Amino acid sequence: MTTQLRVLDPAEWDEWYAAIVAAFGGIPDAEEEVELWRELIVADRSLGVWDGSVCVAATSTFPFRISVPGGAVVPAAGVTGVGVLPTHRRRGLLTAMMRRQLDDVRERGESLAVLTASEPAIYGRFGYGIATMALSAEIDTARVRVQLPPGADEVRLRYAKVEESLARCEELYARLVPRRPGMLARMPGWDRMTSLDPVAHRGGGSPSQCVLAERDGELVGYARYRVSTTDGPAGVAGAVSLSTLEAVDPAVSAALWRYLFDIDLTTVLKVKDRPVDDPFQHLVSDVRRCAPRLRDRLHLRLVELGAALEARTYAAPVDVVLEVEDAFCPWNAGRWRLRGDAKGASCTRSDDPAELALSVRELGAAYLGGCTLASLAGAGRVRELRPGALAEASTAFGSELAPWLPHGF
């Protein structure tokens, strides 16, 4: 039978969403999670492939805004729910959806597309590069201590209910977004997604708990976590699982980390999806007993190359001609002259000789400053055509803070 790729009709939402669930193994989501997705997913940004009356492939994008080096918060399409039923794989359906999706994103004027990948090997061929990594750790809090910087003891910590403190926490989060590249400015409804706490997600642990950090009555940080305990021969042994932690300065951050280390009846602190330069690594007495590890997090694609490179600033002056390969979005292919510094940038078509050669995938990986062009060159993925061009561009694309995606989508 022939298949049809089309924009989602809201009346077909249940069948469309069922296809995504089936493509990801058929494990149903919690009812409250499904209802929130129903509110957040935008029908005219969603695509489905139909084989007769059956939806066999699906995807969507969210209208996000993401922080970039320099502090600007720019429009980006948040790609989500990419799935093809096992019965319809290897027929070109995924490629067709990604082709249509990127065309639609371009028409909307969004110069970036971002996603988190359940299978990272898939998206490089569509021009996505790994732009951020995530740090995880499992800390032995019985043997690792936190060394506090000056001012940490002046921070007041107060236990609070998640829902009652949500608005204040969201106000603080919004203030922090421009500080670090890769953070999402939360659109309406996303506060509920970050605080959603279905029983199925607790892994036998407690409901989500929240501690607020205040200074002179002002909220300056918060942490959300859950606790799980087991009763063994040596008594109660528990673990703290950190969901999120935000702080305005080092003293607040350290006070919150010490609180998490010192929760009674626990000896393990489980941390995931933190920035790779998270300061806790420099507060602990023994980093080896934290068992840090990394994995890919945000994948990023430049949809409109010129506009994307002009949207951010650069850590050092740069003037370089890029020879860009982009077979999937050919309007990006060719030579571009990038001129920029800490105040701004221009990126225009050029007939001058190329000085660096790379694909749009490498630009996506380096765009937020989390991956250097020099490291990509070491893997043979960037070629220097003018001596000195690589060092100049690699330094310019850097970021003072490592980029970080605080939550998935």
Secondary structure by P-SEA (a helix, b strand, c coil): cbbbbbcccccaaaaaaaaaaaaaccccccaaaaaaaaaccccccbbbbbccccccccccccbbbbbcccbbbbbbbbcccccccccccccaaaaaaaaaaaaaaaaacccbbbbbbccccccccccccccbbbbbbbcccccbbbbbccccccbbbbbbbcccaaaaaaaaaaaaccccccccccccaaaaaaaccccccccccccbbbbbbbccccccccccbbbbbbbccccccbbbbbcccccccaaaaaaaaaaaaccccccbbbbcccccccccccccccccccbbbbbbcbbbbbccaaaaaaabbbccbbbbbbbbbbccccccccbbbbbcccccbbbbbbcccccbbbcaaaaaaaccccccaaaaaaaccccccccaaaaaaaaaacccccccccccc
